[in-house]
């Protein structure tokens, strides 16, 4: 036990340094946010003072005093509302740095096992976990954009049946739904000034999750060239996109059991280590301080990673089909 204390002390120092670096980064980001908020409040106070001075010069002092009290009350309300904003800012920072939570968990295992190997593994896992989290965020953003495209089709159909022109209906629906993303200005300019709206919609369809805009471009092209009803085409397109979304949701619900199996396979080794520790076998010492244990740890980790990758590949193949 005495031989492992220096290792534990060194690992504890490394963990404290890592936590201190994370705390300093969060404090710096919070300070920058507070500085921006303070600058905005100062500008608001200066604008309020200028408005009161103009009112006083015009001879409407009563209105100026009323506006002054209103500005003061608004300032107090903003400062009160800033308290939950600080909490929301901390939560946003924590969400954007979720991958760094691997370091405290790895540090705890390093302290329990009196070895720096878990801390090294945690540091190597940070970029992998961050990449997975970013991929999940991109998938959610893609699905949200696809949902906005469906809403855009429905909104355009409603405005067309209310008697609006196609360009006006598209402009209003695009601003309401935000489905066009970065290409919104180009599409609306083409619709307003008689440009090539189908081509602009096809360019907007190149965005991730905006594939439905290609169907809208086809409907617009047919309506312009062949004189067909744009509302009827967009109505059928909306129904098709909704059916596709519902099919994807049903498939995801059917694959939930498979994903649960993958999660159980990922947790089983940790459960085995915890069970061995509960029985007094000291599995961390065997895995981290003996040659046989290190060999078992490397081989088992490789097999675990390969099994998880293969199972996830099978499930994702089912989702793509």
Secondary structure, DSSP 8 states (H G I E B T S, - for coil): -HHHHHHHHHHHHHHHHHHHHHHHHHHHHHHHHHHHHHHHHHHHHHHHHHHHHHHHHHT-HHHHHHHHHHHHHHHHHHHHHHHHHHHHHHHHHHHHTGGGHHHHHHHHHHHHHT-SHHHHHHHHHHHHHHHHHHHHHHHHHHHHHHHHHHHHHHHHHHHHHTT--HHHHHHHHHHHH--SGGGHHHHHHHHHTT--HHHHHHHHTTSTT-THHHHHHHHHHHHHHH---HHHHHHHHHHHHHHHHHHHHHHHHHTHHHHHHHHHHHHHHHHHHHHHHHTT--HHHHHHHSHHHHHHHHHHHHHHHHHHHHHHHHHHHHHH-
